[in-house]
Amino acid sequence: MGLKDAWNNDGATRFFQGQGRPGGRGGDAGEPDSSGGPWPERDGQDAWPTLIIESGDSSTLPDLRRDMEWWFSPSDHQVKIVLLVKLDQHRRRIVLEKWVETAPLSPRSGPVTRAAARLARAARPDCVQQITIDWIDGAPNLPTSHTVTSGDLRLEFDRLFLRPPSPTEGDILITVPRLQLCASRVWSVV
């Protein structure tokens, strides 16, 4: 799509709760395994990435989900997608989960209390896609030795780049064959 120069790879940069606010950079901090965001829209030390990747071999999936929950609120909802990657060597499986914040719930009918209004405004993380890649048979370095459930991984353009796509742009698709290739490369070195 010709967007190579429009994406900034932040890698494993440490981000601080309160970053970008007066008196920020104090308190809790998070360091993803990888991250990135649009350039120049998210340039500068107070900018948060739009994409966070958390991965784990020894970490459990619930551990990774706890990490995921941290990213949305401290970033003041600047983080748009958190991708979790869990490697399960015992089952010879890789689990990918894509998390985004979903729209707030509609307020209930009747009088609106302050607590109900706060809950109605609060977006919540939601796992919108889960992909499992199993090493089923054959040499680990052969892509065809891996099966993928749930199809291609889709990363929405507007969430990544903070703008609608032009007619020549669109969502980023990591196709099943590409996921199989990635799995074969992971298992060939593990």
Buried (B, 14 or more C-beta within 10 A) or exposed (E): EEBEEBBBEBEEBEBBBBBBEEEBBEEEBBEBBBBBBBBEEBEEEBBBBBBBBBBBEEBEEEBBBEBBEBBBBBBBEBBBBBBBBBBBEEEBBBBBBBBBBEEEEEEEEEEEEEEBEEBEEEBEBEEEBEBBBBBEEEEBBBBEBBBBEEEBBBBBBEBBBBEEBEEEBEEBEBEBEBBBBBBBEBBEEE
